[in-house]
Amino acid sequence: MTTETKAPIARRFRGFLPVVVDVETAGFDPIKDALLEIAAVLIVMDEHGMLVRKETVACHVMPFEKANLDARALAFNGIDPYHPFRFAVPEDSALQTIF
């Protein structure tokens, strides 16, 4: 397939689908601090060549066993990791859903 026959978004991003990923954590240490929320937003190009949001996949994540929950991080992001209405899922399940 030549460059001219590819979809406009494929030409713009060399065939890669642009995705925006956002995370909320209980601190900055990726080994010790809990991942609390993750979302992935798929981006498409509309008929005018503008990038627009298509689909969002998101999960609330249960802190892993013995995860560090930095009180300052929780105060900043306002997340109560154990609130029953978060309907959080285990980290491995959340990541499988996102990917």
N, C-alpha and C positions, 0 to 999 in steps of 0.2 A: 504494500500500500504506500503510495507516495504521500509526501507531506501535504500536497494540495487536496487529496481525497480524504484526509483524516478530519474528524469533527473539530470544530474550532477550539474546543477545550483541550483536545489532545495535542493540537499544534502549540497551544499556549504553554502547556505544562509537560511537553515531551512525552505524552502518553500516560502520565501519572495523574491519578484522580486527587485533586486537592481535598484535604480533610483538616479541619480545625479540631484540636484536642484540648480540653480544659480539665484540670484536676483541682480538687480541694483536698488538702492534707492536714494532718495534725502536727505539722512541723516541717523542717527542711531536710531532715536526714532520711533518704530513701530506704535505708536498711531498717531503722528503728521506729520511724514515725508512720502512723497509719494513713493509708489512702482512704478518704472518706466519701468522695464523690468523683465520678469520671463521666465525661460526655465527649462524644465525637459528632461533629457536624459535617455532613457531606455538602460540597459546594458544586454547583453546576453553572453553566453559562446559558443565559437566556437568549432569545432571538435577536437581542440588540447587542450581544457581546458582553453583557454585564454579568459579573459573578454574583450569584444569589444562593441563599441557603436552601437546600433541598430537604434533607432529613436529619433529624437529631436522634441519636441513641444515647441514653443516659442511665446511670445506675447509682444508687446510694450504696455505699460499701460498708460492711461490718468491719470494725478493726480486728486485725489478726490477734491471736493469743499473745499476750505480753507486749502488745504494741505500745509505744510511747504516745501519750496524748498530751501535748504541750498546752497548758492552760492558756497561754498567750495566743497561740494559734487558734484555739477554739473560741476565745473571746473575739478575735479578729473576724473569723469567718462565720461566727454565730451558729455553728453546727453542734447539736447535742448528739454525739455518736450513738447513744443508746435510746433515743426517743423511739417509742413503739410505732409511730406513724411514718417513720422514714422508710419502712419496708426494705431495709438494707439486706443485701445478699453477700455471701462470702466473696472475698477478693478474686479468687480464681474464676468464679461464676461471672462476676462483673466484667472481668477482662475478656472472657470468652464471648460474652454478649457484645461488647464493644468491637472486638476484632472479627 
